[in-house]
Amino acid sequence: MGLLPANPIFIYICKMTERTATIQELQQFFNERKLGLPKEIQLGQAVRIIDVPKFIENHISVLQQPDLKGTNDVFLLRLLKLKEVIESGNI
């Protein structure tokens, strides 16, 4: 018995389900740390966030909108990087 051919609709639904779960996990992570978040943070060599709570709010808001072309991926990547920096304690 061979593998089923890749169904683009099924792949899209799986990707969106994973993305939704990731966004929800990020919301929970940042909500749990809301009071302990720094006001500013250096996210990378050339990226400085000057209002971390607003950054999180705006990025989550963008990610909650439909993303049919994958253009919102950069917002997800930035939030994941912010989470990584916070977890590492390098703030």
N, C-alpha and C positions, 0 to 999 in steps of 0.2 A: 504494500500500500504506500503510495507516494505522498509527498507533501501537497497540501492544497495550494493552488496558485494564490499569489498575494492579491488580495482584494483591496483596492485603494481606499474604499469607504471604511472597511474594517481597520486598516492601518491608521487612517485619519482619526477614527473613534478612539482607538487605543492611545494614540499620541495625545489627543485632547483629554482623555481620562487621566493619563499620567501627569499632564501639565496641570490640570485642575487640582489633583492631589498635591502636587509640588507647591502650587500657589497657596493652598490651604495650610500646608505645613509651614510655609514661610510666614503667613499671617499669624499663625499660632506662636511661632518662634519669636517674632517681633512684638506681639502683644504681651507675651510673658515677660519681656525685658523692657517694656515701654518706659518704665521709670528709671531704668539704669542705662538707657542709651545715651551716648555722648551727643552733644550739640553738633560738633563737627568731627569729621574723620577723614583720614587719607586712605582712599580706596585702592589707589595704585600710584605709580610714579607720576602720572599726569592727571590723576582724577582726585579732586578734593571735594567732599560733600560738606557744604556749609550749614545745612539744616537737615540733619539725619531724619527726624520724624516726618518732615514734609517730603523728603526724598522717598521714604518708604510708602507713605500715603499715596503719592503720585504714581509710583511704579506699580503698586498693587492695583490701583484704579485702572491703569492702562492694561494690565494683564487680565483683568476681569472682562475686558471687551473682546468680542470675537476677533480672532487673528487668522484669517484665511490664507495668508501668504507667508507666515513666519516672520513678519517684520517686527513683532513684539519680543522676539527672542532675546534681544539685547537687554531689555528691561528685566527679564528673568535672570539673565546671566549677571547683571549688576547686583540684583538682590542676593543671589547665591554667593557672590564674592563678598558682599557686605556681611552676610551671615558667617562666612568663613573667617573674615577678619575679626569679628566680634568674638567668635568661639576661640580663636587663637590667643585672644587677650592682647593683641598688638594694636591697641587703640590709644 
